[in-house]
Amino acid sequence: MLDFMTSAHQSFSSVKEGANASYIPFLASVPSDLFGIAIAFTDGEVLEVGDTKYEFAIESISKVFTLARVLEELGKEEFKAKIGSNATGEPFNSVIALELHKEHPYNPFDNAGAIATVSLLNAKSSDDRWNQIISTYNLFAGRELAVNNEVYQSESDTNAHNRGISWLLKNSGNMYTDPDQACDVYTRQCSVAITCRDLAIMGGTIANGGINPVTKKQVVNKENIQPILAEMMMNGLYENTGNWLYSTGLPGKSGVGGGILAVVPGKCALAVFAPPLDIHGNSVKGQKVGAFLSEKLGWSLFNK
């Protein structure tokens, strides 16, 4: 396994395609040659190659773990009725998608659905809402995580678009708390700093039926794993999700911080960190590593 990981790292290190996210100033400043690969197995073993200790912004991969928390609270049927589970066919921050669907969010991984998902938590205050989210992330990672305040400030200064989306959701009755509070907490969750190793363990918890493979703690009920994986399968890499599935056959989730997560149910989770992104906001090297390892190791769920 480690040989394949090393081969992938060596093969794709020289790839020059893509560019760092530029609309968030801090992300644009992250060294573009950073590249890490980690795999967490359901027995607790973690293998690492490259820059797996560098802390990067979790960004949209956070949506997976907030979804897990809300599913625990609401159950999958009520959640699906309020948010939905279908692809919009539009970019992740699209306002057009909201307009086309009467300002109703269509899935929890587009920004509109993600902000609405944050608003669904039963919380007494902004701090309460945040504490519920970060405590969940900590359980998935098996350690205490923290917000990168530079990322949070950078995103807060540039999130007018998301604030607009929040108020459109309020206008249509699909926002379940103060829209500015929901948007701020969402911005904060995207700014959590993780390592490639952390991300692999977080994904490994999903692969392991909701049990953290390292700490052995039950983080999410097994019955909620299927809807999480379904959302990752349908919407994890935005408009490029179909191409990702074609090449990997795996549920995945990307973030504009340069991370990509792929889950092999019952076996392991793959995490890759490499900041340069394609036009859809997905790590270029991350996608190449996912396709390479899935083929070499027979991971595709469609070849069983």
N, C-alpha and C positions, 0 to 999 in steps of 0.2 A: 504493500500500500504506500509506504513512504517513498519507495522508488518511483511510483507513478506520480506522486505529488511533486517530488523533486524534478522529474522530467517535465511536468507541466510548467513549473516555475521557471526552469531554464529555457523552455521552448517559447514562452510568452513574455519573458522579461523585456525583450527588445522591441515589442510591439509599440508603435508610436501613434496608433489610431486614437481618436477621441480627444476630449479636453475636459479639464476640471469644470465643475459648475461655476459660472461666472456671475450669476445674478445674486448670489450670496457672497459678499466680499471675502469672508473668512475662508470659505471652501476654495475659492480661487487661489489662495495663498498656500494651500497644502502641497508639499512636494509631490509632483506627479509621478515620480519614479518609485514611490513606495508600493510594495507588492507583497501581500501575505496570503497564505493558504492554511486553513486549519480544518480538521475533521474530528468531530466528537462522536464516538460510538456509544451505543446504548449500554455497554458494560462499564462506561466511565473512562475508557482510554481516550486520550486526545493527542493527535499527531499534528505537528506544526512545521511549516517551512516558510522562510522569509520574514517579512516585517509583521509578525503576529502580535507584537507587544505594543505597537503604536496605537494610541487612542484616537479614534475618529468619530465623527458625528453619526449617530445611528440613522438619522433622518427618517425616510418613509418606512424603513424596516420596523420602526417602532409601532406602526399600525397593526402588525401581526399580534403584538403582545398586549396592546390596549384592547384589541378585539377579544383576545382570550379572557381578559378581566371582565369585559362587559357580557360576554357569553355566560360566564359563571354567574353573573348577577341576574341576567334577564332570561337566559335560556335561548336556544337557537331559533325557535319559532317566532317568539316575540321580536327578537333582534332582526330576523329576516323581513318581518312585516314592516319594521320601521326604517330599515336601511336598504335592504335588497342585496342581490348577489350577482348581478349581471354586468358585463363589460359595457362601457359607454361608447367605445371606439374613438374617444376624444382624448387629448392630453390630460394628464393627472390633475392639472389645475384649471380645467376648462369651465368657463361660465356658460358656454353654449350648451354643454351637456345638461346643466341644470335647467336652462330654459326649455330645452327639448323635452324634458321629463317633468315639466310643471313644477320646477324648483324642488323636486324630490331627489335625495341622494340615491345613487344607483348601486353602489357597493362601498365597503368600508376602506378601500385602498386608494380611491381617488380622494383628493383633498376635501371635497364637500362631504363625502361619506365619513371620512376620518374625523373631521371636526364634529360632525353630528354624533359619531360614536363616542367621542370624549364627553359630549353633553349628556349622554344617556346615563352616565354613572350617577348613582344616588349619593350626592355629596352636599354637605352643609355649607361649604365655602370653597373658594378657589384652592386654599391650602389643603383642605380635605380631599378635594378631587385629585390634586397633584400627588398627595401622599399615597392614595390608593394606586395610582399608576406606577410611581417609582418603586413602591414596595413589591409590586408584581414583577417589574423588571429585575429587581434584586433577586427574587426567588428563581427566576428563569436563569440568570447568570451565575447564581451561587455565590455572589459577593455584592457588596454595596457599590452601586454606580452613582455617578454624579453628573450634573449638567456642566457642560463647557460654557462658561458664562460669556466668553468671546463669541462663540457661535450663537448663543441665545440673543445677545445684544445685536449681532449682525443681522440675524433673521427678524428680530422685532422691528428693526429699523427699515426693513424692506418687505413687510408682510401685509401691505395695504390690500393687495389682491385677495388674500385669504380672509381679511376682515370683511371685505365686500361680500365674499361667498357666505360668510357667517350670517350677515344681515339678510341676504337673500333667503337663507334657510329659515331665519326668524320670520320673515315675511310670509312664508308658505306654511308655517306651523310645524316645520321639521327641525327645529332647534329646541332643546329641552332644558336649557339654562340660559343665562345671560350670554349673548353671542360673543362679546368681547372677552369674557372669561374663558369660554370654550376655545376661542382662537389662541389666547395667550397660553393656556395649558397645552394645547396642541403644539404650539411653537416650542414650548419648553421640552416636551417629550422628544421632539425631533433633534434637540440639542444635547441629548444625553451622550456622554462619551463612552465608547466601548472599544475593546480590542477584537481582533479577528478570533482569538481564542474564546472570548466572551460570547461572541455571536454564534460560534460553533456549538457551544454548550447550551445556549438558549434554543437553538434549533434542535439540538440533540434531545432536549426535553420534550419537544413535539414528537420527534421520531420515537421516543420511548414511552409513548402513551400518556404524556403529561407528567412523568416523573423525571426530575432532574437526574441525569445519569451520574453526576459527580457527588451531589449531596444526598441523593436518594429520597428527596422530599417530593411529595405529590404537589405539583404547582397548579395544575388544571385538571379537571375531571376528564377521564378518557372519552366520555360521550361528546365532549366539545372539540376533540382533535379533528374529527372528520370535517366539520364546517370550516375550521381554520385552514386545513389543507385544501379544501374545495376553493376557498377564496384565493389562496396562493396559486392554485392551478389555473384559475380563470383570469386573475387580474394582477398577478404579482409583478410583472414587468411592463405594465401599461400596454401601449399599442404594440409592443414587441413580444408580448406574452406567447403568441402563437409560434413565433420563430424559436423562442426559448424551449417550448414544449417539443417542437419538431426535432430539436437537436439534443435535448436532454431527457425528455419524458418524465420530468420531475416538478413538483410544486416548488416555486421559488418566490423570492421577494428581494427587490432592489431598493437602494437609497441613493440619493444624489451625493451623499458623502463618500461614495465609492465602494460601499459594501454590497455584497450579494450573498443571499442565504438560499440553500437548496436542501430539501428534506427527503431522505430515503426512508419511508416509514418502516419501523421495526429494526432498522440497521444503524443509521448514522445521519449526521447533518454535515454539510459542507459550507464553510464560510470563506469568502474571498474578499480581500480589500485591495483595491487599486483605483485611485481617484479619477483617471480620465474616463469620460462617459460618452455614450453614443447620443444621437439626437433625441432619443426618447428619455434619457436620464439614467441609463443603465451602464454599469461598469463594463467596458469593452473586454478587458482581460478576464474579469469575472465570468462573463458569458463563455469565453473561450475555454477557461478552465473547467467550467461545468460540463460543457459538451465533451471535452477530452476525457475527463474522469468517468463520466457516465458511460461513454462508449467502452473504455478500457475495462471498467469494473462491472459492466452489465447492470447498471442501476435503473435504467428506464422502466417505469411501471407499465409501459405498453408492450414490453417484450416478455412478460411473465407467462 
